[in-house]
Amino acid sequence: PLATSFEGRHGSVRYWVKAELHRPWFLPVKLKKEFTVFEHIDINTPSLLSPQAGTKEKTLCCWFCTSGPISLSAKIERKGYTPGESIQIFAEIENCSSRVVVPKAAIYQTQAFYAKGKMKEVKQLVANLRGESLSSGKTETWNGKQLKIPPVSPSILDCSIIRVEYSLMVYVDIPGAMDLFLNLPLVIGTIPLHPFGSRTSSVSSQCSMNMNWLGLTLPERPEAPPSYAEVVTEEERQSSLAPLGACDDFERALPGPLFAYIQEFRFLP
């Protein structure tokens, strides 16, 4: 398959069609037209619908002084998203150090270019957000903090010369020390998430509406069948009685007693 069209800092993937018209005694007519290719990535696959999570901890040291740890836990609902969606971030940041720290989150795009056995990588910021400052002994919880994905190129994962990947970095900005960061991989696709829940409820409500309109309602309890005496008169019963010997032969032919073959009517529970 063709790789997705892409314009990068050190390389690009471009497609165009070229046509030429040759006529006797005339100069050839040439036409060149560029077009865009998208390799579709369906995020409705088990690998891209699985949650992504991680936990990290860091202890700050300054010579012989050691402060308490800074811990970070983060989780997102799935790995695959499409441009325009918002990533809901669930995180907990605990600051047991003596410094004031700031939790942050950012989406990064990583471009990797391969040529002649060498590789060059470029990393650039796509979107970010900032939490509240945390003083010593404080904890902050993100219950679905949203970070919107801007219009970006989809991930390119199957091209031999260019690779485009995305990641969500949830990190704690620590002044005077290296940040505590947690990387969660992302895949930016082209086919959005199917709303299974809303579709199911819509079908159910439509079916319910159709049943109500047709008036197809089942009775709560079935009516009992008429008794034998109401259907068969005494004269018909006497005339239908078989001789005793024939009845005995019939019972002997059955593997069990005759009453075992009589069905009893019962109301449904």
N, C-alpha and C positions, 0 to 999 in steps of 0.2 A: 504493500500500500504506500501511497505517497504521503510524505510527512506534511504536517501543517505549515502553511505559510507563516514566516516569521522574519522580523527585522530586529537584529541584535546589534550590540556595540561593535563586535568583532566579526560578525558574519550574518548571513541571512539565508532564508529559503524562499526563492521566488519561482513563479511559473508564468510562462507566456506561450502563446501560439503565434506562429509566423506563417504567412501565406504569400506566395509569389505568383504573379500572372505573366506568362511569357507569350508574346504575340510577334509574328513576323513583321519586320520593318518598324517595330515600335520598341521603346524602352520598357523593360519589365516594371510591373507595378508591384510594390512590396507593402505589406501591412503587418504590423506587429501589435498584438493585444495581450495585456497582462491580465491574469485571473488569479483568484484566491482559492486555496485548497484547505479544507478542514478535515482532519482525521478525527472522526467522532469518538468521544469517550463517554460511555454510558456510566453514570455514577450509581445506577441501580444494580450494582453487583455486590455480592457478599463481602468481597475484600474492601470495597470502598464505602460500604455501609457500616463497617465495624467501628466501634468507638476507639478513640486514641487517648491515652492517659499516661501520666508519669509523675514521679516524685523525686525531689532532690533536696539536699540539705548541705549547709555550709557553716563552718565555724570560723570566726574572724580571730586572727592572732596578730599581736603587735609586740615583737620581741618576746618577753616572758609573760606578757599579759594575755589572757585568753577570755573572750567574752562568750556569751551564750550563742547557740546556733540560730541560723535563719533557715526556715523550712518552706518549701514551695511544693504544692500539689496542684495539678491542673488536668482537666479532662474536657474533650469535645465530643459531640454526639456521633460524628462519623468522619471519615477521611476524605470523601469526595464532595466537592461543591461546584457550583457554577457561578460565573460572574453575576453580580447583583444580589447574591444571597448574603445573609448575615450569619457569621459564625457565633454560636452561643458558647461562651467560655465559662466553665465552672472551675473555680480555683479557690484555694485557701493559702494565705500567706501569713506566717507567724514570725514575728521579729522578737527574738530573745536576746539580741545583741544590744550594745550600748549606743548604736548609731541610728539615725533617722533614715529609713529606706523608702523607696517608691516602687510599687509594683507596676509593671507595664506589659504590653503585648503588642506584637507586630507581625505582619505577614511579609515574608521575603521571597523574592524570585531569584533563583540561581540559574545562570546561563553558563553552560559548559560547551566549549568549542574544541573539536578534535581535528588535527591536520598533521600529516607527516610524523605520526607517532608522538605528537606533543598535545598538551591540553592546556587551555586557558579558561579561567573561571571568573565570572563577574557576578557579584551579589548586590542586589538593589532593593530598597525599601518600597513596598507596595501600599501598605496602610498600617496605621498604628493607633493605639489608645493609651491613656495614662490613668492610673488609679490614684487614690488618696495617699498622702504621705503617712508612713507608719513610724511612730515613735517607739522607744524601747518598751517591750512587754505587751505590745498591741498585736491584734490579729485582724486581718481583713478577709472577707469572703465574697467571692463573685458568684452570684446565682444566675448564670446565663447572661453575663455581660456581653453585649453584641459588638462585633467588629465586622463592618460591611466590606465585601470584596468589590473593588472597583472593576471597570471593564479592562480585562487583561487577556493576553493570549492564553489559550488552553495549554495544558502540560504537553510537552513533546518527550516521549519516553522510548520511542522505537526508531529513532533516526541515528545513523552511524556518525554523523558529523556535528550535529547540534543536539543538545539535551537541555530542556527547560523544566525545572522542578520548582515546587513551592513548599513552604513550611511556615508553620505558626510558631513563633517564639514567645513564650511567656517567661518573663524574667523579672528579677528584682534589682533595681538600680541601687548599688551600694557605694556611697561616696568614699573615696580613698582606698578602694579595693576592687577586685574583679567581680563583675556581676554574677549573680546566680541565675542561670538560664536553663530553660527546658524546651527542647525542640520537639514539635509534633508534626509529622509529615502530612502534607496535603496533596491532593490531586485535583486540578481544575479541569472540569469536563465540559462537554457541550450539550449533553442530554440531561435535563434537570430531573430532580427527584419526582417520582410518581406519587400523587396523593392517594395512597391505597385506602387510608381510613375514610377520607371524605367520599371517595368513589363508592366504597362499600355501603356507607350510610345512605348515600344518594340512591343506590339501587334498591336498598331495603325500603326506603320511604316511598319510592316509586311503585314497588311491588305492593306495598300496603295500600297505597292510594287506589291502584287498579283493582285490588280485591274488594275494597269498600265500594267502589263504583259499580262493580258487577254484582255486589250483594252475595258473594260466595261465602256464606257463613255456615259452619257446621253446627248441627244441633248439639246441645249439651249432653243429652242422653238419647240413645236410639229407642224407637218405639218397639215394644215387645210384639212378637209375632202372634197371630190368632191361635187360640187353642184348637186342639184336634177336633173336639166336639163341634166347634163353630164351623168347621170346614166340611167334615165328613158326617153324613147322617147315619143313623143306626142301620138302615137298610143297606147302604153302601158298605158299611163295615162288615155286616154279616155275610154279604155276597162275596166279599173279597177274602174271607177267611179260607185258608188252605186246609186240606185234610191233615190230621194229626201226624200221619206217617210221613207225608211230604215235608212237614215242618221239621220232624226229627232228622230226616235225611239232610235237610238244608243246614241245620245246626251242626251236624257231624262234619259237614264239609268245611265249616269255618274253623280257623285255628284257635278261636276263643269263643266265649259265650256271646249270645246274640246281643245282649244289652251293652256290650263293650263297643258296638258300632253305632250306638245311638248318640248323637251330639246333643249336648245340653246347652241351652241358650243362657248366657249371662250378660249382665250389663257391663259395659266397659268401665274401668275405674276412672 
